[in-house]
Amino acid sequence: MSNLIRIKRGFDIGVDFSPEPAECSSQKLSQQYAVCPSDFPGFTPKLAKREGESVKAGEPLLYDKNDADVCLVSPVSGVVAKIVRGERRRIVRVEVAADEETATMTFATKGLDGDGVTTLLKRAGLWVRMRQRPYDVIPESGKAPRDIFVSAFDSAPMSAKSLITDEKDFRKGVEVLGGLTAGKVYIGCRPDHEITTPHSETYLFDGPHPAGNPGVQIEKIRPVNKGETVWAMGADTVCKIGHLFNNNTLDFGCRVAVGGSCVAQARFIKATEGESLKNLLTGNLQGEVDAMRIVSGNLLTGVKETIDGYLHFPYRTVSVIPEIN
């Protein structure tokens, strides 16, 4: 029997959203995708591709100035259409015009030691999805975590009850992560979506938001002491790691909850990471777009966008509510 932890302090925002992930609807393929380096704190971007150059799905678009192995990769194959810059020429996003058929990078995953696994995760764009605590930044190279914490659910508004998209991939991902720490891999689940693996220890969390936040789970399971570091991530990232080691390719599919009072039909959509918001929302909005607030993410921590914007990491939610002027 897994340990049960009850969270009493918190609050669930009353956003009407009833669909289940199993009811995921398909969407026509988008022609435009984007990668936004600001979604990954601690990442200092340098261009790996220029405008007009072709790119495969899984091929680096950007790399970290401080560690060239740490990359942000393209979710689709196509051509680098535009590099958008902000103040002081800061890279805001890299836009990719997708091909009709996806050409995908393949990776060698067999016989890797701990350093080899680390390098692979960096070059495959999966390292940037993990967070080091304290400071909630991309993990520091060469510094093994005391423990690794995986949240299997998101308690934010409109989120799926479970972030595990494939149990086989999830179990493989936990196994891979277990080889990167001398400590334990802890999994935080909802009581009605419990999962256990031979390579981890499961805790059940009952209560309102922020019960699904890794920081809350770390504090309740085994807090971080001075001088220690741990890693935290969502179960969807673990599934991506497992998929890589099971198939030698990357999976850029995601399950996006689209909802809010300005959405005609709240639903889960099968999408691709970095997809155009226009492709996700066109035909499903009620009212004038100029009078709406579009949030790529949940209403508490998401990024305010326009209809011409893109899906931001962690690629789970798009919220549309009336704009208050």
C-alpha positions as CSV (number, residue, x, y, z in Angstrom):
1,M,0.0,0.0,0.0
2,S,1.4,3.4,-1.0
3,N,1.7,6.2,1.5
4,L,-1.3,8.6,1.5
5,I,-0.6,12.3,2.1
6,R,-3.6,14.7,2.5
7,I,-3.1,18.3,1.4
8,K,-5.4,20.7,3.3
9,R,-4.1,24.1,2.3
10,G,-4.9,25.1,-1.3
11,F,-7.8,26.0,-3.5
12,D,-9.3,24.7,-6.8
13,I,-10.4,27.5,-9.1
14,G,-13.9,26.9,-10.4
15,V,-13.2,26.5,-14.2
16,D,-15.9,24.5,-15.9
17,F,-14.2,21.6,-17.7
18,S,-15.6,18.1,-17.9
19,P,-14.1,16.2,-20.8
20,E,-11.9,13.2,-20.1
21,P,-8.5,12.6,-21.8
22,A,-9.9,9.4,-23.3
23,E,-12.2,11.6,-25.4
24,C,-9.2,13.3,-27.2
25,S,-10.2,14.6,-30.6
26,S,-7.9,14.8,-33.6
27,Q,-7.0,18.1,-35.2
28,K,-5.8,19.0,-38.7
29,L,-2.1,19.3,-38.9
30,S,-0.7,22.8,-38.3
31,Q,1.7,24.4,-40.8
32,Q,3.6,26.5,-38.3
33,Y,5.3,25.5,-35.0
34,A,7.6,27.3,-32.7
35,V,10.2,26.7,-29.9
36,C,10.4,29.4,-27.2
37,P,13.7,29.4,-25.1
38,S,12.1,31.5,-22.4
39,D,10.0,28.4,-21.4
40,F,13.2,26.8,-20.1
41,P,14.7,28.8,-17.2
42,G,18.5,28.7,-17.1
43,F,18.8,28.1,-20.8
44,T,20.9,30.7,-22.6
45,P,20.1,30.3,-26.3
46,K,22.5,30.2,-29.3
47,L,21.3,29.4,-32.8
48,A,22.0,26.0,-34.2
49,K,20.0,26.8,-37.4
50,R,19.5,29.9,-39.5
51,E,16.5,31.1,-41.4
52,G,15.9,29.1,-44.6
53,E,17.7,26.0,-43.4
54,S,16.0,22.6,-43.3
55,V,15.6,20.7,-40.1
56,K,14.4,17.2,-39.0
57,A,12.1,16.5,-36.1
58,G,14.5,16.0,-33.1
59,E,17.3,18.1,-34.7
60,P,18.6,21.0,-32.6
61,L,17.3,24.5,-33.3
62,L,19.1,26.1,-30.3
63,Y,21.8,25.1,-27.9
64,D,22.9,26.4,-24.5
65,K,25.7,29.0,-24.6
66,N,27.1,27.5,-21.4
67,D,26.8,23.8,-22.4
68,A,26.7,23.1,-26.1
69,D,25.2,19.6,-25.5
70,V,22.0,21.0,-24.0
71,C,19.7,21.6,-26.9
72,L,16.1,22.7,-27.9
73,V,15.0,20.6,-30.8
74,S,12.4,21.0,-33.5
75,P,9.1,19.2,-33.0
76,V,8.6,18.7,-36.7
77,S,10.6,18.5,-39.9
78,G,10.6,21.4,-42.3
79,V,12.3,24.8,-42.8
80,V,13.3,27.4,-40.3
81,A,10.8,30.1,-41.3
82,K,11.6,32.9,-38.9
83,I,13.7,33.8,-35.9
84,V,11.9,36.3,-33.8
85,R,14.0,38.6,-31.6
86,G,13.1,40.9,-28.8
87,E,14.9,43.6,-26.9
88,R,18.7,43.5,-27.2
89,R,18.3,40.9,-29.9
90,R,17.1,38.3,-27.4
91,I,15.8,35.2,-29.2
92,V,12.0,35.1,-28.4
93,R,11.2,32.1,-30.6
94,V,12.2,30.1,-33.6
95,E,9.4,29.3,-36.0
96,V,9.4,26.2,-38.3
97,A,7.3,25.7,-41.4
98,A,6.4,22.0,-41.4
99,D,6.7,19.5,-44.2
100,E,3.8,17.4,-45.2
101,E,5.7,14.3,-44.2
102,T,7.8,14.2,-41.1
103,A,11.5,13.2,-41.3
104,T,12.6,12.2,-37.8
105,M,16.0,11.9,-36.2
106,T,17.0,8.5,-34.7
107,F,19.2,8.0,-31.7
108,A,21.5,5.2,-30.4
109,T,20.3,4.2,-27.0
110,K,21.8,0.8,-26.3
111,G,24.8,0.2,-24.0
112,L,25.0,3.7,-22.6
113,D,26.5,4.4,-19.1
114,G,25.3,7.2,-16.9
115,D,27.3,9.9,-18.7
116,G,26.1,8.6,-22.0
117,V,22.5,8.7,-20.9
118,T,23.0,12.3,-19.7
119,T,24.5,13.4,-23.0
120,L,21.7,11.7,-25.0
121,L,19.0,13.4,-22.9
122,K,20.7,16.8,-23.5
123,R,21.1,16.4,-27.2
124,A,17.6,15.0,-27.6
125,G,16.0,18.0,-26.0
126,L,14.7,16.2,-23.0
127,W,17.2,17.5,-20.4
128,V,15.6,21.0,-20.6
129,R,12.3,19.5,-19.5
130,M,13.6,18.6,-16.0
131,R,14.0,21.0,-13.2
132,Q,16.7,21.2,-10.4
133,R,15.6,22.2,-7.0
134,P,16.3,24.6,-5.4
135,Y,15.9,27.4,-7.9
136,D,13.7,25.5,-10.4
137,V,16.2,25.6,-13.3
138,I,17.5,23.2,-15.9
139,P,19.7,20.6,-14.0
140,E,23.4,21.5,-13.6
141,S,25.7,19.3,-15.6
142,G,28.0,17.0,-13.6
143,K,25.9,17.2,-10.4
144,A,24.0,14.1,-9.6
145,P,20.7,14.7,-7.7
146,R,20.1,13.3,-4.3
147,D,16.6,12.1,-5.4
148,I,14.3,12.5,-8.4
149,F,10.6,13.4,-8.0
150,V,8.0,12.7,-10.6
151,S,4.5,14.2,-10.4
152,A,2.0,11.9,-12.2
153,F,-0.8,14.5,-12.1
154,D,-1.4,18.2,-12.5
155,S,-3.8,19.8,-10.1
156,A,-4.0,23.2,-11.9
157,P,-7.3,24.2,-13.6
158,M,-8.5,22.1,-16.6
159,S,-5.7,19.5,-16.2
160,A,-5.9,15.8,-16.9
161,K,-6.2,13.5,-13.9
162,S,-3.1,11.6,-15.0
163,L,-0.1,12.8,-17.0
164,I,0.9,9.2,-17.9
165,T,0.3,8.8,-21.6
166,D,1.8,5.3,-22.0
167,E,2.5,3.0,-19.1
168,K,5.2,1.0,-20.9
169,D,7.1,4.2,-21.8
170,F,6.6,5.6,-18.3
171,R,8.1,2.5,-16.6
172,K,11.1,2.5,-19.0
173,G,11.6,6.2,-18.3
174,V,11.6,5.6,-14.5
175,E,14.1,2.9,-15.0
176,V,16.4,5.2,-17.0
177,L,16.1,8.0,-14.4
178,G,16.9,5.5,-11.6
179,G,20.4,5.1,-13.1
180,L,21.1,8.8,-12.8
181,T,20.8,9.1,-9.0
182,A,22.2,7.2,-6.0
183,G,18.9,8.0,-4.2
184,K,15.3,7.1,-5.1
185,V,12.8,8.0,-7.7
186,Y,9.6,9.2,-6.0
187,I,6.3,9.2,-7.8
188,G,3.3,11.4,-6.7
189,C,-0.1,10.1,-7.8
190,R,-3.8,10.8,-7.2
191,P,-5.3,7.9,-5.1
192,D,-7.5,6.9,-8.1
193,H,-4.6,6.8,-10.6
194,E,-2.0,5.0,-8.7
195,I,1.0,3.5,-10.5
196,T,4.0,1.6,-9.0
197,T,7.2,0.4,-10.7
198,P,10.1,-1.7,-9.4
199,H,12.5,1.3,-9.7
200,S,10.5,3.8,-7.6
201,E,8.5,4.6,-4.5
202,T,4.9,5.8,-4.9
203,Y,3.1,8.4,-2.7
204,L,-0.6,9.3,-3.1
205,F,-1.7,12.9,-2.8
206,D,-5.3,13.9,-2.0
207,G,-6.4,17.5,-1.8
208,P,-6.8,20.8,-3.8
209,H,-4.2,22.6,-5.9
210,P,-1.2,22.8,-5.6
211,A,-1.2,19.1,-4.6
212,G,0.2,18.3,-8.1
213,N,3.1,20.7,-7.9
214,P,6.5,18.9,-7.5
215,G,7.6,21.5,-4.9
216,V,4.7,20.5,-2.6
217,Q,5.4,16.8,-3.1
218,I,9.1,17.2,-2.4
219,E,8.3,19.1,0.9
220,K,5.9,16.4,2.0
221,I,8.0,13.3,1.0
222,R,11.6,14.4,1.6
223,P,12.5,18.1,1.8
224,V,15.7,19.5,0.3
225,N,18.4,20.4,2.9
226,K,21.1,22.9,2.5
227,G,23.7,21.8,0.0
228,E,21.5,19.2,-1.6
229,T,19.9,19.2,-5.0
230,V,17.0,17.1,-6.4
231,W,15.4,16.9,-9.8
232,A,11.6,17.3,-10.5
233,M,9.5,16.7,-13.6
234,G,6.1,15.7,-14.8
235,A,5.2,12.1,-15.7
236,D,4.7,13.3,-19.4
237,T,8.4,14.1,-19.5
238,V,9.2,10.6,-18.1
239,C,7.1,9.1,-20.8
240,K,9.1,11.0,-23.4
241,I,12.3,9.6,-22.0
242,G,10.9,6.1,-22.0
243,H,9.7,6.4,-25.6
244,L,13.2,7.5,-26.7
245,F,14.8,4.4,-25.1
246,N,12.1,2.0,-26.3
247,N,11.9,3.3,-29.9
248,N,15.2,5.2,-30.5
249,T,13.0,8.2,-31.7
250,L,11.4,11.1,-30.0
251,D,7.6,11.6,-29.4
252,F,6.4,15.1,-29.9
253,G,2.7,14.4,-29.5
254,C,0.8,16.0,-26.6
255,R,-2.6,16.0,-25.1
256,V,-3.9,19.6,-24.8
257,A,-6.9,20.7,-22.8
258,V,-8.7,23.6,-24.5
259,G,-11.3,25.4,-22.4
260,G,-12.5,28.5,-20.7
261,S,-15.8,30.5,-20.9
262,C,-14.9,31.8,-24.4
263,V,-14.5,28.3,-25.9
264,A,-17.6,26.9,-27.6
265,Q,-16.6,23.3,-26.9
266,A,-14.2,22.4,-24.1
267,R,-12.2,19.3,-25.1
268,F,-8.9,17.5,-25.1
269,I,-7.0,17.7,-28.4
270,K,-4.2,15.5,-29.8
271,A,-1.6,18.1,-30.8
272,T,2.1,18.5,-31.5
273,E,4.4,20.4,-29.2
274,G,4.9,24.1,-30.2
275,E,1.7,24.1,-32.4
276,S,0.1,27.2,-33.6
277,L,-2.7,28.4,-31.3
278,K,-4.7,29.5,-34.3
279,N,-4.8,25.9,-35.5
280,L,-6.0,24.8,-32.0
281,L,-8.7,27.4,-31.6
282,T,-10.1,28.4,-35.0
283,G,-13.8,27.5,-35.2
284,N,-14.1,26.9,-31.5
285,L,-14.3,30.4,-30.1
286,Q,-17.4,32.4,-29.3
287,G,-17.2,36.1,-29.5
288,E,-14.6,38.6,-30.7
289,V,-11.0,37.5,-30.4
290,D,-9.9,41.0,-29.4
291,A,-12.1,40.8,-26.3
292,M,-10.5,37.5,-25.2
293,R,-7.5,36.7,-23.1
294,I,-5.7,33.6,-24.6
295,V,-3.4,31.9,-22.2
296,S,-1.0,29.2,-23.3
297,G,-1.0,27.1,-20.1
298,N,-3.3,27.2,-17.1
299,L,-4.8,30.3,-15.7
300,L,-2.4,30.5,-12.8
301,T,1.0,30.1,-14.4
302,G,0.4,30.2,-18.2
303,V,1.8,32.7,-20.8
304,K,-0.5,35.4,-22.2
305,E,-0.6,35.0,-26.0
306,T,-2.4,36.2,-29.1
307,I,-4.3,34.0,-31.6
308,D,-1.1,34.1,-33.7
309,G,1.0,32.7,-30.8
310,Y,2.1,29.2,-30.1
311,L,1.7,26.4,-27.5
312,H,4.2,26.8,-24.7
313,F,5.9,24.2,-22.5
314,P,4.7,22.1,-20.8
315,Y,2.2,21.9,-23.7
316,R,-0.8,20.8,-21.7
317,T,-3.4,23.5,-21.6
318,V,-4.9,26.5,-23.6
319,S,-7.3,28.7,-21.6
320,V,-9.5,31.4,-23.2
321,I,-11.4,33.8,-21.0
322,P,-12.9,37.3,-21.4
323,E,-10.4,40.1,-21.3
324,I,-11.2,42.7,-18.5
325,N,-10.3,46.2,-19.8
